[in-house]
Amino acid sequence: MTNNLKSTTLDIKKFGLNLWKIRTDKGMTREALADAIGLADQRIIYDYENGIKFPKLERALLIAMALGVDLDSMFR
């Protein structure tokens, strides 16, 4: 039996760039996004956008929901 699934790696830089682009296209500040997902400080959003940190799946989903996009678009 062959496996038809392609291997997927998560690209932290691509995620960060997509996050920045989607957030700025929506006219949302880092502070507003942080507030929308229950963070006290926007610094973690900065870290995500700049490839310093990568969110856990649950937080990535919250970010996507706050931005009104599907989670997949955060990784394309």
N, CA, C and O atoms as a GROMACS GRO file, in nm:
protein
  304
    1MET      N    1   0.084  -0.118   0.000
    1MET     CA    2   0.000   0.000   0.000
    1MET      C    3   0.089   0.124   0.000
    1MET      O    4   0.184   0.132   0.078
    2THR      N    5   0.060   0.218  -0.086
    2THR     CA    6   0.138   0.342  -0.092
    2THR      C    7   0.065   0.452  -0.021
    2THR      O    8  -0.058   0.453  -0.013
    3ASN      N    9   0.141   0.543   0.030
    3ASN     CA   10   0.084   0.658   0.100
    3ASN      C   11   0.079   0.774   0.002
    3ASN      O   12   0.183   0.821  -0.045
    4ASN      N   13  -0.041   0.822  -0.028
    4ASN     CA   14  -0.059   0.932  -0.122
    4ASN      C   15  -0.052   1.069  -0.056
    4ASN      O   16  -0.064   1.171  -0.124
    5LEU      N   17  -0.034   1.072   0.074
    5LEU     CA   18  -0.026   1.200   0.143
    5LEU      C   19   0.113   1.258   0.127
    5LEU      O   20   0.213   1.189   0.144
    6LYS      N   21   0.118   1.386   0.096
    6LYS     CA   22   0.247   1.453   0.085
    6LYS      C   23   0.294   1.494   0.224
    6LYS      O   24   0.213   1.529   0.310
    7SER      N   25   0.422   1.490   0.244
    7SER     CA   26   0.479   1.536   0.370
    7SER      C   27   0.464   1.686   0.379
    7SER      O   28   0.489   1.758   0.282
    8THR      N   29   0.423   1.733   0.493
    8THR     CA   30   0.403   1.876   0.513
    8THR      C   31   0.493   1.924   0.626
    8THR      O   32   0.495   1.866   0.734
    9THR      N   33   0.566   2.029   0.598
    9THR     CA   34   0.643   2.092   0.703
    9THR      C   35   0.587   2.231   0.725
    9THR      O   36   0.543   2.297   0.631
   10LEU      N   37   0.590   2.274   0.849
   10LEU     CA   38   0.540   2.406   0.881
   10LEU      C   39   0.653   2.505   0.868
   10LEU      O   40   0.759   2.490   0.930
   11ASP      N   41   0.631   2.606   0.788
   11ASP     CA   42   0.732   2.709   0.763
   11ASP      C   43   0.699   2.830   0.850
   11ASP      O   44   0.604   2.903   0.823
   12ILE      N   45   0.779   2.851   0.953
   12ILE     CA   46   0.753   2.957   1.050
   12ILE      C   47   0.761   3.096   0.984
   12ILE      O   48   0.684   3.185   1.020
   13LYS      N   49   0.852   3.113   0.891
   13LYS     CA   50   0.864   3.243   0.822
   13LYS      C   51   0.743   3.270   0.734
   13LYS      O   52   0.692   3.382   0.729
   14LYS      N   53   0.697   3.165   0.664
   14LYS     CA   54   0.580   3.182   0.577
   14LYS      C   55   0.456   3.213   0.660
   14LYS      O   56   0.376   3.299   0.624
   15PHE      N   57   0.442   3.142   0.772
   15PHE     CA   58   0.329   3.170   0.861
   15PHE      C   59   0.332   3.315   0.906
   15PHE      O   60   0.230   3.384   0.903
   16GLY      N   61   0.449   3.362   0.948
   16GLY     CA   62   0.463   3.500   0.996
   16GLY      C   63   0.430   3.602   0.890
   16GLY      O   64   0.360   3.700   0.916
   17LEU      N   65   0.479   3.579   0.769
   17LEU     CA   66   0.451   3.671   0.659
   17LEU      C   67   0.303   3.671   0.626
   17LEU      O   68   0.244   3.777   0.604
   18ASN      N   69   0.242   3.552   0.622
   18ASN     CA   70   0.098   3.544   0.595
   18ASN      C   71   0.017   3.614   0.704
   18ASN      O   72  -0.078   3.686   0.675
   19LEU      N   73   0.057   3.593   0.829
   19LEU     CA   74  -0.012   3.659   0.939
   19LEU      C   75  -0.005   3.810   0.924
   19LEU      O   76  -0.106   3.879   0.936
   20TRP      N   77   0.115   3.861   0.898
   20TRP     CA   78   0.131   4.006   0.881
   20TRP      C   79   0.046   4.057   0.765
   20TRP      O   80  -0.023   4.158   0.778
   21LYS      N   81   0.051   3.987   0.651
   21LYS     CA   82  -0.024   4.033   0.533
   21LYS      C   83  -0.174   4.032   0.558
   21LYS      O   84  -0.242   4.130   0.527
   22ILE      N   85  -0.226   3.924   0.612
   22ILE     CA   86  -0.370   3.916   0.637
   22ILE      C   87  -0.412   4.021   0.738
   22ILE      O   88  -0.512   4.089   0.720
   23ARG      N   89  -0.335   4.035   0.845
   23ARG     CA   90  -0.369   4.133   0.951
   23ARG      C   91  -0.369   4.275   0.895
   23ARG      O   92  -0.461   4.352   0.921
   24THR      N   93  -0.265   4.311   0.818
   24THR     CA   94  -0.259   4.448   0.766
   24THR      C   95  -0.363   4.471   0.656
   24THR      O   96  -0.418   4.580   0.646
   25ASP      N   97  -0.390   4.369   0.574
   25ASP     CA   98  -0.495   4.382   0.472
   25ASP      C   99  -0.631   4.407   0.537
   25ASP      O  100  -0.715   4.477   0.480
   26LYS      N  101  -0.652   4.350   0.654
   26LYS     CA  102  -0.778   4.369   0.727
   26LYS      C  103  -0.779   4.500   0.806
   26LYS      O  104  -0.881   4.536   0.865
   27GLY      N  105  -0.666   4.570   0.809
   27GLY     CA  106  -0.659   4.697   0.881
   27GLY      C  107  -0.656   4.680   1.032
   27GLY      O  108  -0.696   4.769   1.106
   28MET      N  109  -0.608   4.565   1.078
   28MET     CA  110  -0.606   4.536   1.222
   28MET      C  111  -0.465   4.559   1.277
   28MET      O  112  -0.366   4.519   1.216
   29THR      N  113  -0.457   4.622   1.390
   29THR     CA  114  -0.329   4.641   1.456
   29THR      C  115  -0.290   4.514   1.533
   29THR      O  116  -0.373   4.427   1.558
   30ARG      N  117  -0.163   4.507   1.568
   30ARG     CA  118  -0.119   4.394   1.652
   30ARG      C  119  -0.192   4.397   1.785
   30ARG      O  120  -0.230   4.292   1.838
   31GLU      N  121  -0.210   4.516   1.840
   31GLU     CA  122  -0.279   4.530   1.968
   31GLU      C  123  -0.422   4.479   1.959
   31GLU      O  124  -0.469   4.409   2.048
   32ALA      N  125  -0.491   4.514   1.851
   32ALA     CA  126  -0.630   4.470   1.834
   32ALA      C  127  -0.638   4.319   1.820
   32ALA      O  128  -0.729   4.256   1.875
   33LEU      N  129  -0.545   4.260   1.747
   33LEU     CA  130  -0.544   4.115   1.731
   33LEU      C  131  -0.514   4.047   1.864
   33LEU      O  132  -0.578   3.948   1.900
   34ALA      N  133  -0.417   4.099   1.936
   34ALA     CA  134  -0.385   4.043   2.068
   34ALA      C  135  -0.507   4.048   2.159
   34ALA      O  136  -0.538   3.950   2.227
   35ASP      N  137  -0.577   4.161   2.161
   35ASP     CA  138  -0.699   4.174   2.242
   35ASP      C  139  -0.805   4.073   2.198
   35ASP      O  140  -0.872   4.012   2.282
   36ALA      N  141  -0.819   4.056   2.067
   36ALA     CA  142  -0.923   3.967   2.013
   36ALA      C  143  -0.902   3.821   2.053
   36ALA      O  144  -0.997   3.744   2.063
   37ILE      N  145  -0.776   3.783   2.076
   37ILE     CA  146  -0.750   3.643   2.112
   37ILE      C  147  -0.714   3.628   2.261
   37ILE      O  148  -0.673   3.520   2.305
   38GLY      N  149  -0.730   3.736   2.336
   38GLY     CA  150  -0.715   3.727   2.481
   38GLY      C  151  -0.573   3.739   2.533
   38GLY      O  152  -0.542   3.690   2.641
   39LEU      N  153  -0.486   3.805   2.457
   39LEU     CA  154  -0.349   3.827   2.504
   39LEU      C  155  -0.338   3.966   2.566
   39LEU      O  156  -0.402   4.061   2.520
   40ALA      N  157  -0.258   3.977   2.669
   40ALA     CA  158  -0.240   4.105   2.737
   40ALA      C  159  -0.143   4.197   2.663
   40ALA      O  160  -0.145   4.318   2.684
   41ASP      N  161  -0.058   4.139   2.578
   41ASP     CA  162   0.047   4.216   2.512
   41ASP      C  163   0.056   4.178   2.365
   41ASP      O  164   0.040   4.061   2.330
   42GLN      N  165   0.082   4.274   2.281
   42GLN     CA  166   0.093   4.250   2.138
   42GLN      C  167   0.228   4.191   2.099
   42GLN      O  168   0.246   4.151   1.984
   43ARG      N  169   0.322   4.183   2.191
   43ARG     CA  170   0.458   4.136   2.160
   43ARG      C  171   0.458   3.996   2.099
   43ARG      O  172   0.538   3.968   2.010
   44ILE      N  173   0.370   3.909   2.144
   44ILE     CA  174   0.368   3.773   2.090
   44ILE      C  175   0.325   3.774   1.943
   44ILE      O  176   0.372   3.692   1.865
   45ILE      N  177   0.237   3.865   1.906
   45ILE     CA  178   0.197   3.878   1.765
   45ILE      C  179   0.319   3.921   1.683
   45ILE      O  180   0.343   3.868   1.575
   46TYR      N  181   0.394   4.017   1.736
   46TYR     CA  182   0.519   4.060   1.671
   46TYR      C  183   0.612   3.940   1.652
   46TYR      O  184   0.669   3.921   1.545
   47ASP      N  185   0.628   3.861   1.757
   47ASP     CA  186   0.715   3.743   1.750
   47ASP      C  187   0.668   3.643   1.646
   47ASP      O  188   0.750   3.586   1.575
   48TYR      N  189   0.538   3.621   1.635
   48TYR     CA  190   0.484   3.531   1.532
   48TYR      C  191   0.513   3.586   1.393
   48TYR      O  192   0.560   3.513   1.306
   49GLU      N  193   0.486   3.714   1.373
   49GLU     CA  194   0.503   3.775   1.241
   49GLU      C  195   0.649   3.777   1.196
   49GLU      O  196   0.676   3.773   1.077
   50ASN      N  197   0.740   3.782   1.289
   50ASN     CA  198   0.882   3.791   1.256
   50ASN      C  199   0.955   3.658   1.267
   50ASN      O  200   1.078   3.655   1.264
   51GLY      N  201   0.881   3.549   1.280
   51GLY     CA  202   0.941   3.417   1.280
   51GLY      C  203   1.024   3.386   1.403
   51GLY      O  204   1.110   3.299   1.400
   52ILE      N  205   0.998   3.457   1.511
   52ILE     CA  206   1.071   3.434   1.635
   52ILE      C  207   1.007   3.319   1.713
   52ILE      O  208   1.076   3.236   1.772
   53LYS      N  209   0.875   3.316   1.710
   53LYS     CA  210   0.799   3.210   1.777
   53LYS      C  211   0.692   3.158   1.682
   53LYS      O  212   0.656   3.224   1.584
   54PHE      N  213   0.644   3.040   1.713
   54PHE     CA  214   0.538   2.978   1.634
   54PHE      C  215   0.425   2.941   1.729
   54PHE      O  216   0.449   2.880   1.833
   55PRO      N  217   0.300   2.977   1.694
   55PRO     CA  218   0.190   2.948   1.787
   55PRO      C  219   0.153   2.800   1.790
   55PRO      O  220   0.171   2.728   1.692
   56LYS      N  221   0.102   2.757   1.903
   56LYS     CA  222   0.043   2.624   1.910
   56LYS      C  223  -0.082   2.625   1.823
   56LYS      O  224  -0.136   2.732   1.791
   57LEU      N  225  -0.127   2.507   1.785
   57LEU     CA  226  -0.241   2.495   1.695
   57LEU      C  227  -0.364   2.568   1.746
   57LEU      O  228  -0.433   2.634   1.669
   58GLU      N  229  -0.392   2.558   1.875
   58GLU     CA  230  -0.510   2.623   1.932
   58GLU      C  231  -0.504   2.775   1.913
   58GLU      O  232  -0.603   2.839   1.879
   59ARG      N  233  -0.385   2.832   1.937
   59ARG     CA  234  -0.372   2.977   1.922
   59ARG      C  235  -0.375   3.016   1.774
   59ARG      O  236  -0.432   3.120   1.740
   60ALA      N  237  -0.316   2.936   1.687
   60ALA     CA  238  -0.321   2.964   1.544
   60ALA      C  239  -0.466   2.967   1.496
   60ALA      O  240  -0.504   3.051   1.415
   61LEU      N  241  -0.547   2.875   1.547
   61LEU     CA  242  -0.688   2.872   1.513
   61LEU      C  243  -0.760   2.997   1.564
   61LEU      O  244  -0.841   3.055   1.492
   62LEU      N  245  -0.730   3.040   1.686
   62LEU     CA  246  -0.790   3.162   1.739
   62LEU      C  247  -0.752   3.284   1.654
   62LEU      O  248  -0.835   3.370   1.628
   63ILE      N  249  -0.627   3.289   1.611
   63ILE     CA  250  -0.581   3.400   1.526
   63ILE      C  251  -0.658   3.399   1.395
   63ILE      O  252  -0.707   3.503   1.351
   64ALA      N  253  -0.668   3.284   1.332
   64ALA     CA  254  -0.741   3.274   1.206
   64ALA      C  255  -0.887   3.317   1.223
   64ALA      O  256  -0.940   3.390   1.140
   65MET      N  257  -0.949   3.272   1.329
   65MET     CA  258  -1.089   3.309   1.354
   65MET      C  259  -1.102   3.460   1.376
   65MET      O  260  -1.195   3.522   1.326
   66ALA      N  261  -1.010   3.519   1.452
   66ALA     CA  262  -1.014   3.663   1.478
   66ALA      C  263  -0.995   3.744   1.350
   66ALA      O  264  -1.048   3.854   1.336
   67LEU      N  265  -0.919   3.688   1.257
   67LEU     CA  266  -0.895   3.756   1.129
   67LEU      C  267  -1.001   3.722   1.024
   67LEU      O  268  -1.002   3.781   0.916
   68GLY      N  269  -1.090   3.628   1.055
   68GLY     CA  270  -1.196   3.592   0.962
   68GLY      C  271  -1.149   3.512   0.843
   68GLY      O  272  -1.204   3.523   0.734
   69VAL      N  273  -1.044   3.430   0.864
   69VAL     CA  274  -0.993   3.345   0.756
   69VAL      C  275  -0.987   3.201   0.804
   69VAL      O  276  -0.996   3.175   0.924
   70ASP      N  277  -0.972   3.107   0.709
   70ASP     CA  278  -0.957   2.969   0.752
   70ASP      C  279  -0.812   2.944   0.790
   70ASP      O  280  -0.722   3.012   0.741
   71LEU      N  281  -0.791   2.849   0.875
   71LEU     CA  282  -0.658   2.820   0.925
   71LEU      C  283  -0.560   2.787   0.813
   71LEU      O  284  -0.443   2.824   0.820
   72ASP      N  285  -0.607   2.720   0.712
   72ASP     CA  286  -0.521   2.683   0.600
   72ASP      C  287  -0.456   2.805   0.533
   72ASP      O  288  -0.341   2.799   0.490
   73SER      N  289  -0.530   2.916   0.526
   73SER     CA  290  -0.475   3.035   0.461
   73SER      C  291  -0.359   3.095   0.537
   73SER      O  292  -0.282   3.173   0.481
   74MET      N  293  -0.345   3.060   0.663
   74MET     CA  294  -0.234   3.109   0.742
   74MET      C  295  -0.103   3.037   0.704
   74MET      O  296   0.006   3.086   0.733
   75PHE      N  297  -0.115   2.922   0.639
   75PHE     CA  298   0.002   2.840   0.608
   75PHE      C  299   0.036   2.833   0.459
   75PHE      O  300   0.136   2.773   0.422
   76ARG      N  301  -0.046   2.892   0.374
   76ARG     CA  302  -0.023   2.885   0.228
   76ARG      C  303   0.087   2.976   0.185
   76ARG      O  304   0.119   2.983   0.066
   0.00000   0.00000   0.00000
